[in-house]
Amino acid sequence: MSQIIALTNQKGGVGKTTSAVNLAASLAALDRRVLLVDLDPQGHASMGSGIDKYELDKSVLDVLLGEATAADTIVKKLAVKYDVLPGNGDLTAAEVELLDRDKSESCLTNALASVSDAYDVVLIDCPPSLNMLTVNALTASDSVLIPLQCEFYALEGLSALLDTVEQIKQNVNPDLAIAGILRTMYDKRTSLTREVDKQLRDYFGDMLLKTTIPRNVKVAEAPSHGLPVTQYARFSRGSQAYRVLAKEMIRRLAL
């Protein structure tokens, strides 16, 4: 049985999509069967996996609306070694389209039911907002991985997200757990990073992953080549960090 993990943070620019792509690649390199679901209208996880979001005949929106099956929409045999259920700007229509449906929060759950057992891990890249797409991801998931940049407003945004997770647990998905909080763009040389890091450790304890993702130019360059950094610059600091993250996730969640 697969484990479904949503990567989410309502604040943009925290390395959420970058982490989704590179964790998918790193788990695949460790012989896990991985599906990456691009639920962000920006479609960056698809682009970062070598898929042209502008050329899609079908996307995850068609699957959510029941107009296509996940099996027929998933893109396989990619150079990145994992499969992708791609997304693009069409997802901007999802908020309105899904609200008109019964049990609208379960559309993704139903869509993945027929394919999830073919994978060890399903990673969902959520939009940078707490909307109906994010609710669908949290409803479908076993756990939540929260990428977080060590900056001034980090704790404020995190509290709102944890409140949302708690609401999802109480109303539709009682087994939803926090897989961990991932510190991204980490630079321990700055006093702000050290201060926020201490606050995170004091407040969240074991919920905080041991792995940190450093600021690294190769990580920023890789998406423009349609590759994870683990393939674009496999010996870079960023690539090494994501491989360590994959191993920690495997231990933490028994993947």
C-alpha positions as CSV (number, residue, x, y, z in Angstrom):
1,M,0.0,0.0,0.0
2,S,1.3,3.4,-0.9
3,Q,1.8,6.4,1.4
4,I,0.4,9.7,0.1
5,I,2.2,12.8,1.3
6,A,1.1,16.4,0.6
7,L,3.8,19.0,0.5
8,T,2.1,22.3,1.4
9,N,2.7,25.7,2.8
10,Q,0.3,28.6,2.1
11,K,3.3,30.9,1.8
12,G,5.0,31.0,-1.6
13,G,8.7,30.9,-2.2
14,V,9.6,28.4,0.5
15,G,10.9,25.7,-1.8
16,K,7.7,23.6,-1.8
17,T,7.7,22.6,-5.5
18,T,11.5,22.3,-5.5
19,S,11.3,19.9,-2.6
20,A,8.5,17.9,-4.2
21,V,10.4,17.4,-7.4
22,N,13.7,16.6,-5.7
23,L,12.3,14.3,-3.1
24,A,10.4,12.4,-5.8
25,A,13.7,12.0,-7.7
26,S,15.7,11.0,-4.6
27,L,13.1,8.4,-3.6
28,A,13.0,7.0,-7.1
29,A,16.8,6.7,-7.0
30,L,16.4,4.6,-3.9
31,D,14.2,2.1,-5.9
32,R,10.8,3.5,-4.6
33,R,8.0,3.6,-7.1
34,V,7.0,7.3,-7.0
35,L,4.1,9.3,-8.4
36,L,4.3,13.1,-8.3
37,V,0.9,14.9,-8.5
38,D,1.1,18.5,-9.6
39,L,-1.8,20.2,-8.0
40,D,-0.4,23.7,-8.3
41,P,-1.9,25.9,-11.2
42,Q,1.6,27.2,-11.8
43,G,2.5,23.7,-13.1
44,H,6.1,24.1,-12.0
45,A,6.5,20.5,-10.7
46,S,5.5,19.3,-14.2
47,M,8.0,21.7,-15.9
48,G,10.7,20.8,-13.4
49,S,10.1,17.1,-14.3
50,G,10.6,17.8,-18.0
51,I,6.9,18.1,-19.0
52,D,5.7,21.0,-21.1
53,K,2.6,22.2,-19.3
54,Y,1.4,24.0,-22.3
55,E,1.3,20.9,-24.5
56,L,-0.8,18.7,-22.2
57,D,-3.8,17.0,-23.7
58,K,-5.1,16.1,-20.3
59,S,-4.2,17.3,-16.8
60,V,-5.0,16.6,-13.2
61,L,-8.0,18.9,-13.5
62,D,-9.6,16.5,-16.0
63,V,-9.1,13.7,-13.5
64,L,-10.5,15.8,-10.6
65,L,-13.6,16.5,-12.6
66,G,-14.1,12.9,-13.7
67,E,-13.4,13.7,-17.4
68,A,-10.3,11.5,-17.5
69,T,-8.8,8.7,-15.4
70,A,-5.6,9.1,-13.5
71,A,-4.2,6.1,-15.3
72,D,-4.7,7.7,-18.7
73,T,-3.3,11.1,-17.6
74,I,-0.2,10.0,-15.8
75,V,3.0,10.7,-17.8
76,K,5.4,7.7,-17.5
77,K,8.9,6.8,-18.7
78,L,10.4,10.1,-17.9
79,A,14.1,10.7,-17.6
80,V,13.5,11.6,-14.0
81,K,12.6,8.0,-13.1
82,Y,9.3,8.8,-11.5
83,D,5.7,9.2,-12.9
84,V,3.9,12.5,-13.0
85,L,0.2,13.4,-12.9
86,P,0.7,16.8,-14.5
87,G,-1.0,20.1,-13.8
88,N,-1.1,23.6,-15.5
89,G,-3.0,26.8,-15.4
90,D,-6.3,25.0,-16.1
91,L,-6.3,24.3,-12.4
92,T,-7.3,27.9,-11.7
93,A,-10.9,26.8,-12.7
94,A,-10.9,24.0,-10.0
95,E,-12.0,26.3,-7.2
96,V,-15.3,27.1,-8.9
97,E,-15.8,23.7,-10.6
98,L,-15.2,21.6,-7.4
99,L,-17.5,23.7,-5.2
100,D,-20.5,22.6,-7.3
101,R,-19.9,18.9,-6.6
102,D,-21.0,16.6,-3.8
103,K,-18.2,15.8,-1.4
104,S,-15.9,18.1,-3.3
105,E,-13.1,17.7,-0.8
106,S,-12.8,14.0,-1.9
107,C,-12.4,14.4,-5.6
108,L,-8.6,13.7,-5.5
109,T,-9.1,10.8,-3.1
110,N,-11.4,9.2,-5.5
111,A,-9.1,10.0,-8.5
112,L,-6.1,8.4,-6.9
113,A,-7.8,5.3,-5.5
114,S,-7.4,3.3,-8.8
115,V,-3.7,4.0,-9.2
116,S,-2.1,4.6,-5.7
117,D,-1.4,0.9,-5.1
118,A,0.9,0.9,-8.1
119,Y,3.3,3.2,-6.2
120,D,5.2,3.1,-2.9
121,V,4.9,6.9,-2.5
122,V,2.6,9.5,-3.9
123,L,3.8,13.1,-3.4
124,I,1.3,15.9,-3.9
125,D,2.6,19.4,-4.7
126,C,0.0,21.8,-3.4
127,P,-0.7,25.4,-4.4
128,P,0.7,28.1,-2.2
129,S,-2.7,28.8,-0.6
130,L,-5.3,27.1,1.6
131,N,-7.9,26.6,-1.1
132,M,-10.1,23.7,-2.3
133,L,-7.2,22.1,-4.1
134,T,-5.2,22.0,-0.9
135,V,-8.2,20.7,1.0
136,N,-8.4,17.9,-1.6
137,A,-4.7,17.1,-1.1
138,L,-5.0,17.0,2.7
139,T,-8.1,14.8,2.5
140,A,-6.4,12.3,0.2
141,S,-3.1,12.2,2.1
142,D,-1.7,10.1,4.9
143,S,0.6,12.8,6.0
144,V,1.8,16.3,5.4
145,L,5.4,17.5,4.7
146,I,5.8,21.2,5.4
147,P,8.7,23.1,3.7
148,L,9.6,26.1,5.7
149,Q,12.0,28.9,5.2
150,C,13.7,30.2,8.3
151,E,12.4,33.8,8.2
152,F,10.5,36.2,10.4
153,Y,6.9,35.3,9.3
154,A,7.5,31.6,9.1
155,L,5.9,30.7,12.5
156,E,2.8,32.8,11.9
157,G,2.1,31.1,8.6
158,L,2.9,27.7,10.0
159,S,0.3,28.1,12.8
160,A,-2.4,28.8,10.2
161,L,-1.5,25.7,8.3
162,L,-1.4,23.5,11.4
163,D,-4.9,24.8,12.2
164,T,-6.1,23.8,8.8
165,V,-4.6,20.3,9.2
166,E,-6.4,20.0,12.5
167,Q,-9.7,21.0,10.9
168,I,-9.2,18.4,8.1
169,K,-8.5,15.7,10.8
170,Q,-11.6,16.6,12.7
171,N,-13.9,16.7,9.7
172,V,-12.8,14.4,6.9
173,N,-9.5,12.7,7.5
174,P,-8.9,11.6,11.1
175,D,-5.7,9.7,10.3
176,L,-3.9,12.7,8.8
177,A,-0.4,13.2,10.4
178,I,2.4,15.6,10.2
179,A,5.3,13.9,8.4
180,G,7.7,16.6,9.4
181,I,8.7,20.2,9.0
182,L,11.5,20.7,6.4
183,R,13.8,23.8,6.7
184,T,14.7,25.1,3.3
185,M,17.0,27.7,1.9
186,Y,18.9,27.2,5.2
187,D,21.9,29.4,5.9
188,K,23.1,28.9,9.5
189,R,25.6,31.8,9.1
190,T,22.8,34.3,9.5
191,S,21.5,35.3,12.9
192,L,17.9,35.3,11.7
193,T,18.1,31.7,10.6
194,R,19.7,30.7,13.9
195,E,17.0,32.6,15.9
196,V,14.0,31.1,13.9
197,D,15.7,27.7,14.0
198,K,15.8,27.8,17.8
199,Q,12.1,28.8,18.0
200,L,11.2,25.9,15.7
201,R,13.2,23.5,17.8
202,D,11.7,24.8,21.1
203,Y,8.1,24.7,19.8
204,F,8.0,21.7,17.4
205,G,10.7,19.3,18.7
206,D,10.6,16.0,16.9
207,M,8.3,17.3,14.3
208,L,11.3,19.2,12.9
209,L,13.2,17.1,10.4
210,K,16.9,16.7,11.0
211,T,17.7,17.3,7.3
212,T,18.0,20.9,6.1
213,I,18.1,22.1,2.5
214,P,20.8,24.7,2.0
215,R,20.7,27.7,-0.3
216,N,22.3,26.5,-3.4
217,V,22.5,28.0,-6.9
218,K,22.3,24.6,-8.6
219,V,18.9,23.9,-7.0
220,A,17.7,27.2,-8.5
221,E,19.1,26.4,-11.9
222,A,17.8,22.9,-12.3
223,P,14.1,23.6,-13.1
224,S,15.1,25.6,-16.2
225,H,16.6,22.4,-17.5
226,G,13.5,20.3,-16.7
227,L,15.5,18.2,-14.3
228,P,15.7,17.7,-10.5
229,V,19.0,19.0,-9.1
230,T,19.8,15.3,-8.2
231,Q,20.3,14.8,-11.9
232,Y,21.3,18.3,-13.1
233,A,24.1,18.6,-10.5
234,R,24.2,15.4,-8.6
235,F,27.3,16.3,-6.5
236,S,26.1,19.7,-5.5
237,R,25.2,20.5,-1.8
238,G,21.5,20.8,-2.7
239,S,21.5,17.4,-4.4
240,Q,23.2,15.7,-1.5
241,A,20.8,17.3,0.9
242,Y,17.7,16.0,-0.9
243,R,19.2,12.5,-1.0
244,V,19.7,12.7,2.8
245,L,16.1,13.9,3.1
246,A,14.8,10.9,1.1
247,K,16.6,8.5,3.5
248,E,15.2,10.3,6.5
249,M,11.7,10.1,5.1
250,I,12.1,6.4,4.4
251,R,13.2,5.8,8.0
252,R,10.5,8.2,9.5
253,L,7.6,6.8,7.5
254,A,8.8,3.3,6.8
255,L,8.5,3.9,3.0
